[in-house]
Amino acid sequence: MPQLNTTSWFTTFIITWITMSSLLNMLMLSHEVMLPPKKLLSIKTLPWTWPWT
């Protein structure tokens, strides 16, 4: 049972990670026209990008 629980948690983690990565990639692509990727990742531009997410 412990091994099954660990496997289930790991699978959930992987699915969540892939989903989050996909969403982040979509956001990066949608913002690429307006902002350079480096600026998008900078702390100063984060508050400006939040409303768009």
Distance bins in CASP14 RR format, pairs under 12 A and 6 or more apart:
PFRMAT RR
TARGET T0000
AUTHOR 0000-0000-0000
RMODE 2
METHOD distances of the structure
MODEL  1
1 7 0 0 0 0 0 1 0 0 0 0 0
1 8 0 0 0 0 0 1 0 0 0 0 0
2 8 0 0 0 0 0 1 0 0 0 0 0
2 9 0 0 0 0 0 1 0 0 0 0 0
3 9 0 0 0 0 0 1 0 0 0 0 0
3 10 0 0 0 0 0 1 0 0 0 0 0
4 10 0 0 0 0 0 1 0 0 0 0 0
4 11 0 0 0 0 0 1 0 0 0 0 0
5 11 0 0 0 0 0 1 0 0 0 0 0
5 12 0 0 0 0 0 1 0 0 0 0 0
6 12 0 0 0 0 0 1 0 0 0 0 0
6 13 0 0 0 0 0 1 0 0 0 0 0
7 13 0 0 0 0 0 1 0 0 0 0 0
7 14 0 0 0 0 0 1 0 0 0 0 0
8 14 0 0 0 0 0 1 0 0 0 0 0
8 15 0 0 0 0 0 1 0 0 0 0 0
9 15 0 0 0 0 0 1 0 0 0 0 0
9 16 0 0 0 0 0 1 0 0 0 0 0
10 16 0 0 0 0 0 1 0 0 0 0 0
10 17 0 0 0 0 0 1 0 0 0 0 0
11 17 0 0 0 0 0 1 0 0 0 0 0
11 18 0 0 0 0 0 1 0 0 0 0 0
12 18 0 0 0 0 0 1 0 0 0 0 0
12 19 0 0 0 0 0 1 0 0 0 0 0
13 19 0 0 0 0 0 1 0 0 0 0 0
13 20 0 0 0 0 0 1 0 0 0 0 0
14 20 0 0 0 0 0 1 0 0 0 0 0
14 21 0 0 0 0 0 1 0 0 0 0 0
15 21 0 0 0 0 0 1 0 0 0 0 0
15 22 0 0 0 0 0 1 0 0 0 0 0
16 22 0 0 0 0 0 1 0 0 0 0 0
16 23 0 0 0 0 0 1 0 0 0 0 0
17 23 0 0 0 0 0 1 0 0 0 0 0
17 24 0 0 0 0 0 1 0 0 0 0 0
18 24 0 0 0 0 0 1 0 0 0 0 0
18 25 0 0 0 0 0 1 0 0 0 0 0
19 25 0 0 0 0 0 1 0 0 0 0 0
19 26 0 0 0 0 0 1 0 0 0 0 0
20 26 0 0 0 0 0 1 0 0 0 0 0
20 27 0 0 0 0 0 1 0 0 0 0 0
21 27 0 0 0 0 0 1 0 0 0 0 0
21 28 0 0 0 0 0 1 0 0 0 0 0
22 28 0 0 0 0 0 1 0 0 0 0 0
22 29 0 0 0 0 0 1 0 0 0 0 0
23 29 0 0 0 0 0 1 0 0 0 0 0
23 30 0 0 0 0 0 1 0 0 0 0 0
23 53 0 0 0 0 1 0 0 0 0 0 0
24 30 0 0 0 0 0 1 0 0 0 0 0
24 31 0 0 0 0 0 1 0 0 0 0 0
24 37 0 0 0 0 0 1 0 0 0 0 0
24 40 0 0 0 0 0 1 0 0 0 0 0
24 41 0 0 0 0 0 1 0 0 0 0 0
24 49 0 0 0 0 0 1 0 0 0 0 0
24 53 0 0 0 0 1 0 0 0 0 0 0
25 31 0 0 0 0 0 1 0 0 0 0 0
25 32 0 0 0 0 0 1 0 0 0 0 0
25 37 0 0 0 0 0 1 0 0 0 0 0
26 32 0 0 0 0 0 1 0 0 0 0 0
26 52 0 0 0 0 0 1 0 0 0 0 0
26 53 0 0 0 0 0 1 0 0 0 0 0
27 34 0 0 0 0 0 1 0 0 0 0 0
27 35 0 0 0 0 0 1 0 0 0 0 0
27 37 0 0 0 0 0 1 0 0 0 0 0
27 40 0 0 0 0 1 0 0 0 0 0 0
27 41 0 0 0 0 0 1 0 0 0 0 0
27 46 0 0 0 0 0 1 0 0 0 0 0
27 49 0 0 0 0 1 0 0 0 0 0 0
27 50 0 0 0 0 0 1 0 0 0 0 0
27 52 1 0 0 1 0 0 0 0 0 0 0
27 53 1 0 1 0 0 0 0 0 0 0 0
28 34 0 0 0 0 0 1 0 0 0 0 0
28 35 0 0 0 0 1 0 0 0 0 0 0
28 36 0 0 0 0 0 1 0 0 0 0 0
28 37 1 0 0 1 0 0 0 0 0 0 0
28 38 0 0 0 0 0 1 0 0 0 0 0
28 39 0 0 0 0 0 1 0 0 0 0 0
28 40 1 0 0 1 0 0 0 0 0 0 0
28 41 0 0 0 0 1 0 0 0 0 0 0
28 49 0 0 0 0 0 1 0 0 0 0 0
28 52 0 0 0 0 0 1 0 0 0 0 0
28 53 0 0 0 0 0 1 0 0 0 0 0
29 35 0 0 0 0 0 1 0 0 0 0 0
29 37 0 0 0 0 1 0 0 0 0 0 0
29 40 0 0 0 0 0 1 0 0 0 0 0
30 37 0 0 0 0 0 1 0 0 0 0 0
30 40 0 0 0 0 0 1 0 0 0 0 0
30 49 0 0 0 0 0 1 0 0 0 0 0
30 52 1 0 0 1 0 0 0 0 0 0 0
30 53 0 0 0 0 1 0 0 0 0 0 0
31 37 0 0 0 0 1 0 0 0 0 0 0
31 38 0 0 0 0 0 1 0 0 0 0 0
31 39 0 0 0 0 1 0 0 0 0 0 0
31 40 1 0 1 0 0 0 0 0 0 0 0
31 41 0 0 0 0 0 1 0 0 0 0 0
31 45 0 0 0 0 1 0 0 0 0 0 0
31 46 0 0 0 0 0 1 0 0 0 0 0
31 48 0 0 0 0 0 1 0 0 0 0 0
31 49 1 0 0 1 0 0 0 0 0 0 0
31 50 0 0 0 0 0 1 0 0 0 0 0
31 51 0 0 0 0 0 1 0 0 0 0 0
31 52 1 0 0 1 0 0 0 0 0 0 0
31 53 0 0 0 0 1 0 0 0 0 0 0
32 38 0 0 0 0 0 1 0 0 0 0 0
32 39 0 0 0 0 0 1 0 0 0 0 0
32 40 0 0 0 0 1 0 0 0 0 0 0
32 41 0 0 0 0 0 1 0 0 0 0 0
32 49 0 0 0 0 0 1 0 0 0 0 0
33 40 0 0 0 0 0 1 0 0 0 0 0
33 52 0 0 0 0 0 1 0 0 0 0 0
34 40 0 0 0 0 1 0 0 0 0 0 0
34 45 0 0 0 0 0 1 0 0 0 0 0
34 48 0 0 0 0 1 0 0 0 0 0 0
34 49 0 0 0 0 1 0 0 0 0 0 0
34 52 0 0 0 0 1 0 0 0 0 0 0
35 41 0 0 0 0 1 0 0 0 0 0 0
35 42 0 0 0 0 1 0 0 0 0 0 0
35 44 0 0 0 0 0 1 0 0 0 0 0
35 45 1 0 0 1 0 0 0 0 0 0 0
35 46 0 0 0 0 0 1 0 0 0 0 0
35 48 0 0 0 0 1 0 0 0 0 0 0
35 49 1 0 0 1 0 0 0 0 0 0 0
35 52 0 0 0 0 1 0 0 0 0 0 0
36 42 0 0 0 0 1 0 0 0 0 0 0
36 45 0 0 0 0 1 0 0 0 0 0 0
37 45 0 0 0 0 0 1 0 0 0 0 0
37 49 0 0 0 0 0 1 0 0 0 0 0
38 44 0 0 0 0 0 1 0 0 0 0 0
38 45 0 0 0 0 1 0 0 0 0 0 0
39 45 1 0 1 0 0 0 0 0 0 0 0
39 46 0 0 0 0 0 1 0 0 0 0 0
39 48 0 0 0 0 1 0 0 0 0 0 0
39 49 0 0 0 0 1 0 0 0 0 0 0
40 46 0 0 0 0 1 0 0 0 0 0 0
40 48 0 0 0 0 1 0 0 0 0 0 0
40 49 1 0 0 1 0 0 0 0 0 0 0
40 50 0 0 0 0 0 1 0 0 0 0 0
40 52 0 0 0 0 0 1 0 0 0 0 0
40 53 0 0 0 0 0 1 0 0 0 0 0
41 49 0 0 0 0 1 0 0 0 0 0 0
42 48 0 0 0 0 0 1 0 0 0 0 0
42 49 0 0 0 0 1 0 0 0 0 0 0
43 49 0 0 0 0 0 1 0 0 0 0 0
43 50 0 0 0 0 0 1 0 0 0 0 0
45 51 0 0 0 0 0 1 0 0 0 0 0
45 52 0 0 0 0 0 1 0 0 0 0 0
46 52 0 0 0 0 0 1 0 0 0 0 0
46 53 0 0 0 0 1 0 0 0 0 0 0
47 53 0 0 0 0 0 1 0 0 0 0 0
END
